[in-house]
Every structure is written in C-alpha cells, then in structure tokens.
C-alpha cells in the first residue's frame, strides 16, 4: 500500500518493469560490474537508495538481475537514509522504500540519522550513511553495500580531490570496491558496480520505463553542482570518464606497494621507531608511515604537519621537535627516535619500540 503522500506516483506493473529492465543494455553493464566485484548471484546485498536517479536505476536494474535466480528477492535489502538536512528528504526516502516494495523487495526500510549543519556537512553525512549501512548489513547478514556512483561521479570526485591538493589516496578511494572494518571487527565492502555507466544513460533508462526520481536541489549549490553547471568543465568531465578507471587502479597498486613497505614496521602497533629506520625507508613511504603511527594512537595529523616533520627528519640537525596532532596526540622527533604520544599517557609513558641496530 502506497502512503497517502505518495499516492500521486504510479508505476508500471512489477513484471513489466523487471522484464524490460532485464533486457536493457545497462543490465549487462551492471552484471559486468558485479562480476568484477566477485559478487555471486545469490549473495546477500544491501542497496543504498536515496530516491535520486542513479540509485533508483540501480535498484530497478539490480532487482531485474536478481529476480532471475531469486524470484522473491529475499537476498536484497534496500536502505533509504533521511539525513534531515532538507524538508523533502523524508518523503524521498519513503518513495525509495515504496518503489523497492513495488518491485518485490520486502527487506526495505527508511532510517533517519542526525547530521549537524555546522562545518563539513557532507563529510558528516557520509559518515552517518556508513554507520547506518554497517548496521543494516549486520541485521541483514550481508557484508556488501551497493552504491550507485556512476562515471561522472568518479570524474568529479577526482577533480575535486585535485583542487583540494590531496594525494593519490583520493584516487584509490574512487575504485569500484572499498573495504571498511566495522567496530564489530567485520569487514564491510562498499561496491560501485555502475562506474562504467553515464549519468544521462541512467536517467534515459528511467524515462523509458516511466519511473520517477528526485533531483536534490542542494546539489546545484555544492562544488559538484558548479562543475556540472559549466559547459566546458562538464565536457572535460565527460572526456575523463573513459581513462579514469585505469588511473585509479594504478594508484591503488602503488599504494599497495607503499603499504607493503610500511606494514612490517607497524606489525606490533609500534608508536616509536628509530630515526634511522625512517631515514632508510623509501621517500614515498615516509609520510604515510608517520600518518599510520599517529593513527595507531587514535590521532590525526595534518598534511602540512607531515611535510614539516619530514623536512626536519631530512635535515642534519638533531634538535628535538614536537608536533601537535588532533585528538591530543603528539609526534615527537629527537636525535635517535620518532615517537607518538597521547597527552593522556603523560611524559613518562613507555611505548612499544623497535630496537635500533
């Protein structure tokens, strides 16, 4: 039953929607994305559906593919999140849930999360979505969350990352799959199987099947909206989409090589290392090692601070230095060691260390 406030939305019958969607070229593209992510036809999956064009298309295509082997769609769950940042978001989440149920997905729910409107709202909203998705996976018995990011999303993300001056880590985050370790210790994988699809293709698909979606008006006021609004930039983004996948994959390979150099040094949650160990490490891995050391103490270090610390390490001077990091953590460098100390630990704390040879 469609709630009163959704009664104005009518859809083609379930059978016809699933049949037509299963025969569409985008279904084959989605199937390729799922296989590349090593997702089996019977694996339990959680879909994040906002009510926007990309996620509604993902829901319909996924239901069409999965219905072939699971007519009850019992292996799919749909999660719609109301961030409470716009008055319309609750209505959009309800629409996503009702459309999922129209398609036969019985495990469909809308949840509300609290997101402060101060500071970096997008980062906090993203973190809230991740927490809600992990909770949904736990309840549903799944380890994978499907997201509807498409080709232009990835290209826009790469441009914005370059504008912020971020490192190649940002490119690795744009891969089709990305794993997170939940507080429970379980690994949750975020999967983006539509990165080969274009935004207009997904919307044309929904128009052909007479399926409504919502456009978030706040997108036009954000950085991504500015990229889409400028014709020259939009054309550049369109040209970027084809080659970006290879660039992101190569970035991930380089990061894996860097991590292979760092991991043995951090095998015992080391918070103190001989200065000579860091000096002998490949230059491309030194900054990442400092970041990991600080994070082992549950702190965060600014990129500018990392640069300053590396400059001091490379200098001939052995003058002691102390760098303040977030969350009451300090990075300390003296003549022989580089160590990380939490303020709560006090001056006399003893940390695990690696003996200097």
Secondary structure, DSSP 8 states (H G I E B T S, - for coil): ---GGGTT-----HHHHHHHHHTSHHHHHHHHHHHHTT--TT--EEEE--SBHHHHHHHHHHHHHHTTT-TT-TTEEEEEEE-SSSTTHHHHHHHHHHHHHHTT--EEEEEE----SSS-HHHHHHHHHHHHHHHHHHHHT-SEEE----HHHHHHHHHHHHHHT--THHHHTTSSEEEEE-TTS-EEEEE-TTTTS-HHHHHHHHHHTT---B--GGGGGSHHHHHHHSHHHHHHHHHHHHHHHHHHHHHHHHHHHHHHHHHGGGTT---EEEHHHHHHS-HHHHHHHHHHHHHHTT-B--HHHHHHHHHHHHSS----EEEEEBTTEEEEE-SSEEEEEEGGG-TT----B----
